[in-house]
Amino acid sequence: MPPPARVFFVLPGGIFLLFRESAASVAARILEGSLALHLTENFRHQHGRRPAQAEVRSWERSLPALVNALIEAGLDDVEVLVEYSLPLTSKRADAILAGVHPTTGEPSYVVVELKQWSTAYPEEDEPLLCRIDAYAEPVLNPIEQVRGYCEYLLSFNGVLERMPRSLAGVAFLHNATEFGVAGLRAVTEDQHGRMYTGEQRGAFMNFLRSRLAAKPGAEAADALRDAKIRPSKQLMAVAAAEIRDREQFVLIAEQRVAYEKVMSAVRKAKRSNHKQVIVVTGGPGSGKSVIAMSLLGELYRRGVPTLHATGSQSFTKTMRRVAGAKKREVQQLFKYFNSFMDAEPNDLDVLICDEAHRLRKTSANRYTKAELRTDRLQVAELIDAARVPVFLLDQHQVVRPGEMGTKEQIQRAAAEHGLDCTMVELDSQFRCGGSDAYEKWVVDLLGLEGGTPSHWKPDGKFELLTAESPQELEDFLVARRKEDYGARMSAGYCWKWTTKVTPDMAALPADVVIGQWARPWNVYGDRSLLGAPPAPLWATDPAGFGQVGCVYTAQGFEYDWSGVIIGPDLVWRTDRWVVDRSASKDPSFTKATSDADINRLIRNTYKVLLTRGMIGTIVYSTDPETREKLRSLIHPASGVEAPALV
């Protein structure tokens, strides 16, 4: 009789593990028919919902295939870690096997990706992507998928980073024959990525025996559990090396699919004068900008004419400064959406449009030359400019009147050009500690998709707290900074911004005033003043702490701890949110901006601000009734100990 089921584990750094037992114990559960029930119950406790039926079927069919192979290979005591979440993301490896290496006697780990596929074939001679008859869209080759998981774990798990040879990766397609998946073998196999089919079951068991001895694996599993998790590499900190030297980011799952679709389109464009539009959608922290940087870096190194464009001055100027610090030619890779009004058609091979939700109807503004003023749509200009225009966007981050980048708009523009439009949806979460639950909580809190506010249930991945005063919020963040975390304060645009600031002033104007507490907005413009960085660098320069950022300086960036002040433009009244347009000081809102648009834009603004943190968010509202509502949903900061830095 197997021991009582262990409910899910939460590992340091917010890593989740659905289930962990020896192969023999898991086999006993399978024999008595209780494994899927235990996993379903653990999943429900962990995620607050029942697993999809497809996931349950995978547990019922794929896990027995793996465990039976372990038992038959004589590896009864190897520890099986089921649904192991990758550090700081929402992605999960199907299983990790933990044990002792038969030769070295050191800890040994095998990441296993399980597939029920019987047949699969490469996507149009692109073996890194593959087609399955049951799926509408191509998916990542499982060899490359498990290799990506291994590389990601080596980047973020302290134990594995110190012992890189201890880790191996394998995809086990237990229902497949060699003939049925032969095309997938075009991908190079190595220690971190290899594949066995059901027809190769004997070879699969030999592989397991080559990595794992017939000894207890509990100690190795404990070491993996207790490993320190390094914080995620922040985009700006590695952009320079990413573009000039080599790839620094590890792309996994849908991120890699998006990357490979673009690279495939580039190859087609070279071969046959082909033109294709690609749209990548995903929420905050799903990896859109990481994909953009990886593409730009690789294409730049290959000499493929490519540019990166956004509608954000902060983002573009920061990238020019950070990524192009040592090479002026690199700075020229970063443009704005309105830089292509007079571009020659298909003059570029690739145009990467990051933050494409900030597209505007046209590129014309008050500085546009008369001869360039037309009614031509900005999205049409960008599509015309390159053989492979790539748009990366999150529709819930539209925060300014006139911003209109949506996947539907881009699809319509592509159709009007007679072009194929390929869609990739990212469902992973890399910001907010990899917490899908937190992003959904924010969307429900603000009613962006029809949901209603709910009590925050700590998931071990992300910290959420509420403050009773702006001073308490700031003090909390100051304490985190003393522990070597990064932190920023941001607020809704509810206070006038003194834009005329001169070096002869004694201090920055304290525009954000809440009772006795007063702090300056981030510096207006492109020049440092009085020790504070210019607006585009507020989110990335350590000296940005102490000023309050707005959505235009925070959007597109991330920092460890985020302090968010909800101003009087969004207040809770009895049972609903009320948007007060009169409380907003945003100069982009005019009399012509409808109440409906302002309602949507202000909610989107707070969605952006609430999803900048990598480790945690502390929130404060200037309105008493709203603070009471937040208290009913979130733990107060008072008396709460922050997680230890690892």
Buried (B, 14 or more C-beta within 10 A) or exposed (E): EBEEBEEBBBBBBBBBBBBBBBBBBBBBBBEEEEBBBBBBBBBEEBBEEEBEEEBBEBBBBBBBBBBBBBBEBBBBBBBBBBBBBBBBBBBBBBBBBBBBBBEEEEBBBBBBBBBBBBBBBBBEEBBBBBBBEEEEBBBBBBBBBBBBBBBBBBBBBBBBBEBEEBBBBBBBBBBBBEEBBBBBBEBEBEBBBBBBBBBBBEEBBEBBBBBBBBBBBBEBBBBBBEBBBBBBBBBBEBBBEBBBEEBBBBBBBBBBBBBBBBBBBBBBBEEEEBBBBBBBBBBBBBBBBBBBBBBBBBBBEEEBEBBBBBBBBBBBBBBBBBBBEEEEEBBEBBBBBBBBBEBEEBBBBBBBBBBBBBBBBBBBEEEBEEEEEEEBBBBBBBBBBBBBBBBBBBBBBBBBBEBBBBBEBBBBBBEEBEBEBBBBBBEBBBBBBBBBBBBBBBBBBBBBEEBEBEEBEBBBBBBBBBBBBBBBBBEBBEBBBEEEBBBBBBBBBBBEBBEEBEEEEEEBBBBBEBEEBBBBBBBBEEEBBBEBBBBBBBBBBEEBBBBBBBBBBBBBBBBBBBBBBBBBBBBBEEEEBBBBBEBBBBEBBEEEBEEEBBBBBBBBBBBBBBBBBBBBBBBBBBBEEBBEBBEEBBBBBEEEEBBEEE
